[in-house]
Amino acid sequence: MAGNLYVVAAPSGAGKTTLVRLLIEQEAGVHLSVSFTTRPPRPGELDGRDYHFVDAAEFRAMIARQEFLEWAEVHGNFYGTSNKWIAEQLAAGHDILLEIDWQGAQQVRSAFPEAIGIFILPPSMDELTSRLTARGTDSADVITRRLAAAQAEMRHIGEFDYVIINASLEQALDDLRAVVRASRLSLAAQRARHASLFAQ
């Protein structure tokens, strides 16, 4: 495949969404995969840009048709990645980034063993608690559940190729960009992107 597939996972509150958004803005050629989800749109979210919003019945039909590269149920909602779209983008030489959980990452790796796994860590559990509380969007019960889920997710860190500790957003973004740039220079990536040069 000519493009790289990046899989970015993190516990809720580690700053994954912000880092991914900044990476997409600053690193030309990296495109975010737009997932399908059954959760309702949040204020400001647009169908087709942030997510493809579908109902549970349609999502289950897509599972039955094996249209997902990966899918998972998270906090009572379904999320999934289109198999066909990913394959087309990679074949066209585009770098694609998936922002998913560790379960999805496992499914992706089974289909694309060459996928590059990146795990974002908070600097500490205390800091993660502070960030989730400061959001002001979740009840104490939800925060407690998210912290428990975060600890469970972090047990899977050994399944990823790179780990970025998000103590400083600026430094974490530099680290994320470094991973993307270095992976583009691997022998396999260069050979796929510059086939005629290597053929000489």
Secondary structure, DSSP 8 states (H G I E B T S, - for coil): --S-EEEEE--TTSSHHHHHHHHHHHSTTEEE---EE-S---TT--BTTTBEE--HHHHHHHHHTT-EEEEEEETTEEEEEEHHHHHHHHHTT-EEEEE--HHHHHHHHHH-TT-EEEEEE-S-HHHHHHHHHHH--S-HHHHHHHHHHHHHHHTTGGG-SEEEE-SSHHHHHHHHHHHHHHHHTSHHHHHHHTHHHHH-
